[in-house]
Amino acid sequence: MTWYFMYSLPILYGMAFIVYIAAVGILWLVHRLGREELLLPVGAMDYILLLTISQYMASKIGAYVGPLVVPMGVITYSASVSVLDFLTLRYGRGVGYWVVRIAAYLQALVFLINYLVINYPPAQFWESLQATFAAIMGVSARIAIASITAFIVSETYDVFLVSRLGGGVLRRVGYSDPVAM
C-alpha cells in the first residue's frame, strides 16, 4: 500500500465534512438572521443543488483504500441527505416527500438538458472536442437517469424512517442515513 492510499480516506472524509459544514452553515445563517420563513425554500434549494452536484461528481471515480474505488459524488451526497433529514424533522414527512419528488423531477430535467446539449451540432472549432465533451457529459447524464429510481426509493424511505422513528435526532439520522446512501 502506498502512502497516497493511506491518506485518501481522511482526505475524502475531510472534503465531505467541509461540504457538510458549508451546506448546514447556510441554514444556520438563515436561522441566525431571523429569516425562519426562508428556511424551507433555502433548505430545498440547498438539497437540490447538492444532489445535482453529486450527479456530476459521480462521473469521477476516486481511489479509496487499496484497490477500492469510490464515486466522488459521495462528497456532496452525504450532505444532501443531512439537509433532507433537517427538512423532514423541521417541517414533517409531507414536506420531505415533496422535496424528494421535486428533486427527482429536476434530476430527470438534468438528464434531458445534458442529452440536448450533447446532441446539438458543435461549432466548427469545437468539433475536435465534441467526442470528449460527449464522453464526460454522457457519463453524468447516464448516472442521472440511472439513479433516479434508486434515489426515489432510498430518499423516500429515508424520509419515512426519520419521521417515524422515535428518540433523538442522532438516533433517527443514524438509522436512516445509511439506508439513503
Sequence and secondary structure as in RCSB ss.txt:
>XXXX:A:sequence
MTWYFMYSLPILYGMAFIVYIAAVGILWLVHRLGREELLLPVGAMDYILLLTISQYMASKIGAYVGPLVVPMGVI
TYSASVSVLDFLTLRYGRGVGYWVVRIAAYLQALVFLINYLVINYPPAQFWESLQATFAAIMGVSARIAIASITA
FIVSETYDVFLVSRLGGGVLRRVGYSDPVAM
>XXXX:A:secstr
  HHHHHHHHHHHHHHHHHHHHHHHHHHHHHHTT GGGHHHHHHHHHHHHHHHHHHHTTSEEE STT EEETTHH
HHHHHHHHHHHHHHHH HHHHHHHHHHHHHHHHHHHHHHHHHHHS   GGGHHHHHHHHHHHHHHHHHHHHHHHH
HHHHHHHHHHHHHH  S HHHHHHHHHHHH 
